[in-house]
Amino acid sequence: MKCVICGKDCGNYLVCYEHRNTKHKSTCKIHGKTTFIGNSCQKCAKLKEPIYVVEKKCDRNGKRITKSHFLYPYLDRLTNLTRGYQSKYQRRISHCAGIYGIFAGSTCLYVGQSVDISNRIEQHKNNFKIAQKHMQGIRIWKKRIQLNKIKHKVEFKYYEMANNYKLKDLTYKTLFVVPRMDSDKEFNELLTYAEQAMMIAYKPKYNHIAARPTA
């Protein structure tokens, strides 16, 4: 590959070592034409920064989490971020709000949040099938497929999963149940704090951005 800035050979990188910290324009599989530094899309890099984390018993705004704080009842779950600790809270998928995980054996593939986990899992299955069928159709004509060059019918993560796993390989678990709250803002924030905590604990393969509130 040629460096996009100076044209020198740079192996599998977009830029050569000399220009590793130089801003340049390239195409991101998620954001399209945008600013890169090295091989990294800067919009993706920003989205990967965890914001909804509890540190030193303070929320993301630096406010101390006391007994009156809405996060206080969940402090242990939001700060003990090991898979061994969190796995004892796993339960079957149901029509509840909270955080779920998609697994292949013991490998966590994806962690997400939903106000109805059961319905959301069905959406994931359908999108997986769409990606799988799309790739099968392309492979009829091409011996080798490059995922980032496909015009995606669903989000990129489904192509990544379908390229490596079959639907029958996948299992689904509720990781963190979030009860309904009087304040929609606090409810959505708790969902997002919990999603980020589960992402840190389970280290999913196909979560490409840090937890953010669902729009």
N, C-alpha and C positions, 0 to 999 in steps of 0.2 A: 504494500500500500504506500502511496505517496503522501507526504505531509501536505495538508490542505493549505498551509501558509507559505512554505518555501519550496515544496515539490521534492524534497529529499525522501529517500526510502526510509520508512519507519515501521516496518513489520506489520503487525496487526493494529497499530495505533492510528488515530486520525492525524496526529501531529508528531513531529520529531521531538527528541529530548530537549533540544534548544528552545522549542516553543511550547513546552509542556504547560506553562502557566500563562500563555498568551490567549486572550479572548478571541474567538472566531465564530463564524456562523456555520452551523451544520443542521442536519435533520434528525430530530428526536422521534422515536417511534410513538411517543405519546403526545408531544407538543408541536410536532412539525418543525418548520424552520425556526431556529432559535439560537441563543448564545450558548457556546460551549467553552469550557476551559479543559484542555486535554481531551479525554474521551467523555467527559461528564457534561450533560445538559444541566445548566445552572438552575432551571426551573425544577427539574427532578431533584437536584441536590438540595434545594430549599425545602421541597416537600418531604424529604427523607429525615429532616431534623425533628426529633420528638419535641412536642410542645406540651402535651397533656400528660405531664409526669408529676408525681409527688416527691419532693426532695426535702429532707430535713423537716418533715411534717408540715410543709407549706405547699399551697396550691401553686398553679402555674404563674399566678400574679404575685407570689411572695407572701400571701396572706397565711397566717398561722391557722392550722386546722384544729380548732378547739371543739368542744362538745356541741356547740351551736352551729358548726359548719356542716353543710349538707354531705360532705365527703367523710365526715368523722366515723360513721358506722362501718365504712368500707376500708378503713385505713390499713388494716392488716393485708387485705387482698391487693391493695394498690401499692404496697411497699415490699412485700415478700415475693420477689419476682423470679422465682425459680420454678421450673416445671414440676419438680418433685412436690413442692408445697401446693401449687395450683391444681395439680391433677386430681387431688382428692375431692375437688368440688365438681368434677365433670358429671354430667347427667345426660339423659336421652334428649333428643330434639323434641320440642313441643312448641305450641303457639304462645310463647312468652317473649318478652323483650329481653335483650341482653347480647352477649358475645358468644359466637360459635366458632368452631374450628373444623376445617376440612383436612382429613388425614389419609395417607396411604401407608398402611401398617403403622409404625411408630413415628413416621415422618409427618410433621405438620406442613401442609402445603399453603394454607391460607387461613387468616383470622379476619372476621368481620363483625360488624354490629348490625342489629336490626330491631325494629319494634315488634316484629313477628318472625321469629327464627325459622319456624317450620315453612312458612311461605317463601322466605328468602332462600332456603336450601333448594326448594323446587325450582326457583329461578336460576340458581347456579347449575343445577342438573341440565336444565333446558339449554342454557348458554354453552355448557360443555358439549352437548350433543351437536349444536350448531357449528361450533368450531371443529369438532371431530369430522363431521360430514363434509364441511368445506375443505379441509385438508385432504380428505380421501378423494374428493373430486379433482383437486389440483394434482395429486400424485398420479392420477391416471395419465396425465400429459407430461409430467416432469418426474425424473428419477430422484432428484434432490430438491428439497424445499427449504427456503430460507424464511423463517417466520416473520422477520421484520420487514420483508418485502411483500407480504400478503396484504391486500386491501381488506382489513378486518371487518367482519360482520358483527362481532361482539368484542368485548375488551380483550386486550392482548394476553392477559393472564390465563384465559381459557384456552388459547392456542398453546401456551406453554404447558399447561396441565395435560391437554389432550395429546400433545406430542410425546409425552413421557408416561402417561398412565391411561388405563381404561376406566370407564365409569364404574365398573364392578369392583375395581380396586379401592374405591374411595369409601371412607366412613365419615360420619358427621357427629359432632358432639357439642352440647351446650357447655360453655366454659365458665360463664358468669351471668347470673340472672340479675336483671336490673328492674326493681319494682317501679310501678307508676308513681309519679310524684305530682304534687300540686303545681309546681313550677315547671313549665316546659323547658325553660332554659337550663335549670339544674338537672332535669332528667336527661337532656341531650348532652350536657357536659359530663355527667356521670357515665353515660354510655361511652363517651370518647376517652375518658380517663381509663375506664375498664378495658377498652379495646387496646389502648397503647400498652397497658400492663400485661395483657395476654400476648401481645406481639413480642414483648421483651422476654417473657417467660418461655414461650413456645418456639420462637425464632422461625416463623413460617417462610417457606422458600419464595412464595410469589406475592408477598406484600411489598410493593415497590415504593410506597410512600408511608409516612408516619400517620398515626390516627388523626382524623379530622372529623368534625361534626357532619352528619349526613345532611345534605341540603334539603 
